[in-house]
Structure formats: C-alpha cells, structure tokens
Amino acid sequence: MSRSEQLFERAKAVLPGGVNSPVRAFRAVGGTPFFVATAAGARLTDVDGRIYLDYVCSWGPLILGHAHPAVLEAIRAAADRGWSYGAPCEAEVDLAEQVRRRMPAVEMVRFVNSGTEATMAAVRLARAATGRSLILKFEGCYHGHADGFLVKAGSGVATLGLPDSPGVPAALAELTVTLPFNDGDAVERLFQRRGAELAAVIVEPYVGNAGFIAPEPGFHAALRAHCDRFGALLIFDEVMTGFRVAAGGAQERLGVRPDLTTLGKIVGGGMPVGAYGGRVDLMRRVAPEGPVYQAGTLAGNPVAMAAGLATLRETERPGFYEALERRTARLVAGIGDAARRHGVPVTAGHAGSLWGLYFAPGPVRNFAQAKGSDTALFARWHRAALARGVFLAPSAFEAGFVSSAHTDADIDVTIAQLDEGLGEALAR
Ligand SMILES: *Cc1c(COP(=O)(O)O)cnc(C)c1O
C-alpha cells in the first residue's frame, strides 16, 4: 500500500469519506486520492514522492501558484505580529480598498470566512432590502452549501424548488426557483409571473461549478434589466470568477454591474476568506450600521487579509492577466486539438485562466447539456493523466485553473501528457 492509501484508510475511520470536502475523495473518477506533502509553484508533491502539475490550484484561490514567495513573506510577517486580534487591523481596510478599486460596484464590503458565508449573507441582505423572500438561481451554479442553495428545480410549471440534500427543509427550498442557465425566455416568463416576489437573482456569471459554461451574449444584461424593472437585486457570485477572469472579475469582463457581489477564493490568496459587498445603500443595512445581522469571530483575520492583499498586489503587474489568458488559451487549444486527432468530440472553453472541457460535440450552454458529455471517458482520462503527473479536477463537472506559476513549457508538457493519456483512456 502506498502512503496515500494508508492515510486514506486512516482518514476514512475519522472523517466522512476520508475527506473534508466531498469532491476530494475522487468518487467521480475512481481511485484513491493522493495526500499532499508539499506544494510549490505549479506543482504538488504527494506523500509518496510523486509530483503533479496542478490544474486545480486549491480549487481556484492560488492564481499565483503554490507558496508564492511574496505571499509567503506577507503571511510570515503577519503571523509574527500575532494571528487573531478580535479587534480591527489595518490590513482589513487595505484589502477592502483594494477590492473596491478593482470592482467599483463593490462600494463597501464585509469580510467573512468562506464563499458559503458570503452568499448566505448576501441573500439575507437582499431579502432584508426588498422585503421579499424568493430567490432565483440557475442549474449547475454552485453558491456554497447553505440550505437555500441546495435546491433543485421542481417539475413542470410548478417551479417550486425541491430539497437537493436531506436535511434541507421543503419549506425553505420552496423559496428558491431554479432555471436553466442561458435560458433568457425562461427567465422572462418567471419574471412575468413572479417578478414582484423576487428578492434576488444569484448567478455565477461564468459557470465554473458544472465544468465551464460561458454566458451567451446578452444573458446577464437581460437579468440586469429584469431585476431593475421588477425591483429585484442582481447578485453576481464571483467567488470563483472574481480576480480570475479579469482584474475586475466577470463584472468587468461582461460590462454588467451587479447590486451585490460575493467573493472568496482569490480574495484570500489560499487562506479562508470570503466577502460580500456592493451598493453602499445596501451595505449600510448590515450590522452594526444597520439592522441586518451578520458577524464572525475570525472575520478579517490579519494573516488571511495579508495573504489576500499580497496575492492581489501581484496580479496588478502590467500584463498579468493577458499572459495568463494567453497560456490558458494555448492549453485549451492544445487539448482540443489532441482530442480531435483521437476522433473524440470535445467542447472546450475558457475565460481568463478559468477553463473547462467536455467530451461532447457541443454546444454546451447549460447543465443538462454538460451532463450529456462522456463522463466515463473523462474518468479514465483523469486516471491516465494522474499517472502521467497531471492533476485535473477529479470530476467532469469542475473547471480547471492555470496559475502564473505555470510556464509555457509546463503547458506543453501537459498537452503532450494529456494527449497520451487520452490515447490510453480510449484504448481501455
Ligand atoms: C467555491 C464557491 C463557493 C463556495 O465557497 P466556499 O469557500 O467553498 O464556501 C460559492 N460560490 C462559488 C461560485 C464558488 O465557486
């Protein structure tokens, strides 16, 4: 047994499924997850000494790759000054100002500890501000694990949400309507029927939690217009896309201004940070300035703020996002070409350094189409890639990430290994 296998056996006795977040268990692709010993730059080393080129990047936060020297230094310097105060510190103000500079729609921000917390709080605020309860979300979008988001579409015209996990009360699920992403007509019909009940529309502007799905031109602008017309708030969940698809996130790339924005991942540079923010008139409703309660013992943690700040500062270098996007485009094109050479139908895309691929002829514009892709081939390909030292997200329905630590040479090696891996996956 490898060290990873031994650790996984021990883990399964004390952690549900052996992990602290489900997809890490590799259930969708089979096999045993590797346990990480160290990580640096674009590479992970597992406890058996195997090295992997990492396209998961901690599921998004590590846009600079692992253990970037500037971030490491900032974390060390902050820790030297103590790591939790329970009182305000300067880094919170610095990071808030940095976020507002990068995303002008985030006029005021509140830091929390995870993306899940950010979306929960944003919805509470939207409900408080509108005096309404109903939320609209889209199939395949993930907004963290709060009850109100673990909801699937009801059948037919009922559009009453149904619990998507045991433990979610039906009464709560009914307050969430779920529609297919990119379906402007369905959105229009819902607003016509129930627009006056809607507190908010929450959306991943580029879907990164169902693989990668780009919005069709005008989809978000239409959401914006419907919200304005019916007095609902538009929440962009930019936990994944924020500071990833552009310096100012998806809202900059798409040119659509949300009322509220939720952040996580990159904003904490790999430390547990989330944030929600937006229009100042809305944010002034948050306690203690207003009555909408929300608090956090470790929120605004000085070490976490330092990691987020140092990460964002590095991304401000001229050409940072352009270089990342170029490299990501090269990777996606290379994998697509390889798949076509093997005669495999493939649909691949990216926005900035967020990318994804489906073994499907395409187009893939919503979750139902994503689910029609060849997930069994993906699973075999994933295993073949891993054996060749390339770590892809262990599910056909997760996006990939490229960091600034991935060099052109890394990308070329990756394409070659994935090409070979696909050959092996097809031969099985
Ligand atoms: C990761 C993610 C979340 C949840 O963030 P956690 O920090 O895992 O709680 C919410 N929304 C989106 C779009 C995400 O990608």
The ligand as an ORCA input file, in Angstrom:
! r2SCAN-3c Opt
* xyz 0 1
  C     -16.316     27.815     -4.190
  C     -17.569     28.554     -4.442
  C     -18.464     28.880     -3.405
  C     -18.285     28.372     -2.005
  O     -17.138     28.877     -1.402
  P     -16.527     28.078     -0.136
  O     -15.394     28.946      0.282
  O     -16.144     26.735     -0.633
  O     -17.609     28.027      0.885
  C     -19.556     29.681     -3.694
  N     -19.775     30.117     -4.940
  C     -18.957     29.828     -5.961
  C     -19.232     30.385     -7.316
  C     -17.844     29.021     -5.747
  O     -17.056     28.695     -6.778
*
